Amino acid sequence: MQTRQEALDKLKKSKFRSSFHLNEEEKAYVREKGMDVIEKHARDFIRMRLAPAYIQNDGKQTPLKGHPVFKAMHATACCCRGCLNKWYKVQKGVWMTPEQQDKTVNLIMAWIEEEMK
């Protein structure tokens, strides 16, 4: 199983995934809300948008903009069950376990932390 840093390094090699970056407005939002609130948002988004076994609009449920976590979800290939399966072998058609949800949130937060440097 790969570490968070190994996953981030692998994502940096993808032309598409590495094209995502937080803009100044998104960084200001993260600073204003704080990382704890951003993590709560990430947990809520993962629980509602990715954790269910069947997602009606899978592949289109995560906007490309509107919240820093949405951008991070695309940057980390945590935007839909198809990407989660391809990149992290998270099986489609079954609920994500709490551990899978935690790992997904932790990866998203690690990406945001790197972007905030």
Steps between C-alpha positions, in 0.01 A plus 500: 500500500639839405560779747338841470827647373540222243146570377571875475825433313319269257229762442766760417607281207152524346469794263129533578517457880803727535323780311279579801609770743321716753466860386543794738127524571487133597811536717342798674189292565711224657683754719171664602323174590802313635611146425264343755194644324638408157554143623141488627382613155717231338355232728146613420568507124656153504219355711228650279659491155731195497425260783166359379517174308308646207523861395240613251727743314836329564772674306316832504423547870803715585511853358833631374465820700298655781697364797869423558411142592335445160822601327699278738269209425585528131870554564517187714278281278239485777227663293292194409486128563651431159813699585516354851487153347760574233749675728441336840308176429195616698238257379195641326152384598569474874494762773840647578617385841570760770871421454479565123318825567765606753784419259326696224450803724858479625633499144283797405615691806866418431460643148337816637779537759762478223311759296488738797882509535 
